[in-house]
Amino acid sequence: MDVLAHPRTNEDVIFIADLHISTLFLFRDQRFRGYCILSFAPWGATSLESLTDEEYMTFLSDLRIASRALRAALTPDHMNYELLGNSNPHLHWHIVPRYKTDPRWGRPIWEDYPHGEFTHRRHVVPDAEYRQMVSQIRQQLG
């Protein structure tokens, strides 16, 4: 299946890889190490039920491929998956590695932030750390 071109890198994400029907990006907000976005690529779908059966199964397969690569590369203690579409009306998964050392361990990542802090205050890391994570994840994707 052909995947449409996505912007490779912008102020929000860094390109990691094109998968079968989606594109994997490293989210620039790294308050949870390895936080990624898996974006459905072929058309502007906004809901899972709008996909054909083949698109749905391929998208879920890509989610599992991405998740396995993240787990192998970064060894989190748990993974969170969220499919929201409230502020960005395009079908995309948030893949959030969780660590027992993270400040929200055992709770949803969005919970208890002061108003606007989660969406307006990013935790950025040095460029070398972004590059290292992208490299580790790509290596696991093969």
C-alpha positions as CSV (number, residue, x, y, z in Angstrom):
1,M,0.0,0.0,0.0
2,D,1.4,3.4,-0.9
3,V,1.9,5.9,1.9
4,L,1.5,9.6,1.2
5,A,4.4,11.8,2.1
6,H,4.2,13.5,5.5
7,P,6.4,16.4,6.5
8,R,9.5,14.7,7.9
9,T,10.2,17.1,10.7
10,N,8.5,20.2,12.0
11,E,8.1,22.0,15.3
12,D,6.0,19.2,16.8
13,V,7.6,16.0,15.5
14,I,10.7,14.3,14.1
15,F,10.3,11.7,11.4
16,I,11.3,8.2,12.3
17,A,9.9,5.9,9.6
18,D,7.2,5.1,7.1
19,L,5.4,1.9,8.0
20,H,2.8,0.0,5.9
21,I,0.0,2.6,6.2
22,S,1.3,5.1,8.7
23,T,4.2,7.3,9.6
24,L,6.0,7.1,12.9
25,F,7.2,10.3,14.5
26,L,9.1,11.2,17.7
27,F,7.1,13.8,19.5
28,R,9.3,16.8,20.5
29,D,7.7,17.0,24.0
30,Q,9.7,14.3,25.8
31,R,8.4,14.5,29.3
32,F,7.8,10.8,28.7
33,R,11.0,9.5,27.1
34,G,10.2,8.1,23.7
35,Y,6.7,9.6,23.3
36,C,5.8,9.0,19.6
37,I,2.9,9.8,17.2
38,L,1.8,7.2,14.7
39,S,-0.1,9.0,11.9
40,F,-2.5,7.3,9.4
41,A,-1.1,8.3,6.0
42,P,-3.2,7.4,2.9
43,W,-6.0,9.9,3.4
44,G,-7.5,12.3,6.0
45,A,-9.4,9.8,8.1
46,T,-10.7,11.1,11.4
47,S,-12.1,7.9,13.0
48,L,-11.3,4.2,13.1
49,E,-14.8,3.2,11.9
50,S,-14.2,5.2,8.6
51,L,-11.4,2.9,7.6
52,T,-11.9,-0.2,5.4
53,D,-11.2,-3.5,7.1
54,E,-7.9,-3.8,5.4
55,E,-6.8,-0.2,6.4
56,Y,-7.9,-0.9,10.0
57,M,-6.0,-4.1,10.3
58,T,-2.9,-2.6,8.7
59,F,-3.0,0.5,10.9
60,L,-3.3,-1.7,14.0
61,S,-0.4,-3.9,12.7
62,D,1.7,-0.7,12.3
63,L,0.8,0.2,15.9
64,R,2.1,-3.1,17.1
65,I,5.3,-2.8,15.0
66,A,6.0,0.7,16.4
67,S,5.2,-0.4,19.9
68,R,7.6,-3.4,19.8
69,A,10.3,-1.2,18.4
70,L,9.9,1.4,21.1
71,R,9.8,-1.3,23.8
72,A,13.0,-2.9,22.5
73,A,14.8,0.4,22.0
74,L,13.9,2.2,25.2
75,T,12.8,-0.6,27.6
76,P,9.8,1.2,29.3
77,D,8.0,-0.4,32.2
78,H,4.6,0.0,30.5
79,M,3.1,1.6,27.3
80,N,0.0,3.9,27.0
81,Y,-1.9,4.2,23.7
82,E,-4.3,7.1,23.0
83,L,-6.4,7.9,20.0
84,L,-8.0,11.2,20.6
85,G,-8.5,13.5,17.6
86,N,-10.0,16.3,19.6
87,S,-7.6,19.1,18.7
88,N,-6.0,17.6,15.5
89,P,-8.7,16.0,13.4
90,H,-6.5,13.4,11.8
91,L,-6.3,9.7,12.8
92,H,-3.2,9.3,14.9
93,W,-2.1,7.2,17.9
94,H,-0.1,8.7,20.8
95,I,2.3,6.0,21.9
96,V,3.6,6.8,25.3
97,P,6.3,4.8,27.0
98,R,5.9,4.9,30.7
99,Y,8.6,4.3,33.4
100,K,8.2,3.7,37.1
101,T,10.4,6.8,37.5
102,D,8.1,9.1,35.6
103,P,6.2,11.7,37.6
104,R,2.8,10.3,36.6
105,W,3.5,6.6,37.1
106,G,0.2,4.8,37.6
107,R,-1.9,7.7,36.3
108,P,-3.0,9.1,32.9
109,I,-0.4,11.4,31.4
110,W,-2.8,14.3,31.1
111,E,-4.1,14.2,34.7
112,D,-3.5,16.9,37.3
113,Y,-1.5,19.4,35.3
114,P,-2.2,23.1,36.0
115,H,-4.4,24.7,33.3
116,G,-2.6,24.7,30.0
117,E,0.7,23.4,31.3
118,F,0.6,20.1,29.4
119,T,-0.2,21.7,26.0
120,H,1.9,24.9,26.4
121,R,5.0,23.9,28.2
122,R,7.1,21.2,26.5
123,H,9.9,19.2,27.9
124,V,12.6,19.5,25.2
125,V,15.8,17.6,25.2
126,P,19.1,18.3,23.4
127,D,19.2,17.5,19.7
128,A,21.7,14.7,20.3
129,E,19.2,12.9,22.5
130,Y,16.4,13.2,19.9
131,R,18.8,11.8,17.3
132,Q,19.8,8.9,19.6
133,M,16.2,7.9,20.2
134,V,15.4,8.1,16.5
135,S,18.4,5.9,15.7
136,Q,17.6,3.3,18.4
137,I,14.0,3.1,17.3
138,R,14.9,2.8,13.6
139,Q,17.4,0.1,14.4
140,Q,14.7,-1.9,16.1
141,L,12.3,-1.4,13.1
142,G,15.0,-3.0,10.9
